[in-house]
Amino acid sequence: MYLLNLYYENAKKNQTGQLLINRRAEKISKWTLLPSNVAKKESLQLIVLALTGTRFTPQIPYPVQNFCQKNNSPLNLEFTITRHSETEGRHRGSLLSSGISLFKDGAIKQLKKNELKNISSVDNNICKIRSSSALNNYFLLAYGPELSPHIKTDDFEFNNPFLRVTRFHSLFDKSSKLTDPIAFLNQLQYRGVQCKRFLPLNMFQRRKVNRVKLVI
């Protein structure tokens, strides 16, 4: 998934504005760098809030209503993305746009087509972010400034229906733990050897190289 734009209204630190991702000849830049300040950190958080969807946003470990200004107007987020066909499957239409409103009382509302102020339904496919728990839906990673990995406390059963949102918890809560890379690689080996689930050879080769790097 690639974010192309984000429009925000009534954000606590950024107030009202837009974030447009640089593109050249319809190609998305490999990196988009933001200045290091609290407003731009909020920009990253606003991206996550927008792309998480109404079902998963309440699972973020932070009162999302705190991103609203101190008035009665909701925080409105509108965005456009394009999805990667090789990793997210083939979808009708290359562009998808959507939007949500977040209120001071904690309520979250999906914006309808006629409520979008910055995105035209003529050019884009307007629809709601899918609320299924499939991990490859709108694949998104976001890490906070303080990274703390699990130490023998990882849960690899994957029974949490909201697992999809744990990949950016540390952006909102510095005490949130990241996956222990050594434990994860050991889990891959266990499933491949003990459970007879054979993994691609190149994955095992990468495992050997990465393990050496991680130990160092």
C-alpha positions, 0 to 999 in steps of 0.5 A, a space after each residue: 500500500 502506498 499513501 498518496 495524500 492526506 488531508 486533515 482538518 482540526 488536528 491538535 498540533 497541525 490544525 488544518 492542512 495537507 500532506 502530499 507524497 512526492 511523485 515523478 512521472 507517476 512514480 512514488 519516491 522511495 523516501 518521504 522525509 519529514 522534519 523532526 518535531 512534534 507536529 510532524 510526529 503527529 502527522 505520522 500518527 494522523 496517517 495511521 489513524 486514517 488508514 486504520 479504519 473505524 473498527 481498528 482505530 479504537 484499539 490504538 493504545 492512546 485516546 485518539 480524541 486527544 488529537 482533536 482541537 479543543 472545540 466542538 469540531 471533529 478531526 476530519 481525515 481524508 486520504 488516497 492510497 494505491 495498493 500493491 497488487 503483488 502483496 495485497 491482491 488485485 483490486 478493482 481500480 488503482 486508487 482508493 480514497 476514504 475518510 473518517 471523523 474523530 470526535 472529542 467524545 471518542 466517537 469515530 464516523 466514516 465519511 460519506 462521499 458527499 462529505 469529502 471536501 478534498 477528494 473527488 469521487 469522479 476520479 477515485 474509488 471511494 470506499 470504506 477501509 476493510 475491517 477484516 483481520 487479514 494481515 496483508 490488508 492495507 499493510 502498514 508499519 510504524 515505529 516510535 522513537 523508543 524501540 523496546 523488543 519482547 524478551 521471551 514474551 512474544 505471542 506467535 499464536 496469532 489469535 488476536 483479532 486486532 493483531 493488524 494494529 499492533 504493528 504501529 502501537 509504539 508510535 502511540 505508546 513508548 512502552 509497547 513491545 516490538 517483535 523479538 527478531 531472534 524469537 521470530 526467526 526461531 519460530 520460522 525454523 521450528 515451523 519449517 523443520 519440526 512442523 514440516 512446513 517447508 519454507 522457501 530456500 531464500 528465506 532460510 538463507 536470509 535467516 542465517 545472514 540476519 541472525 549473525 547480524 542480530 547477534 553482533 
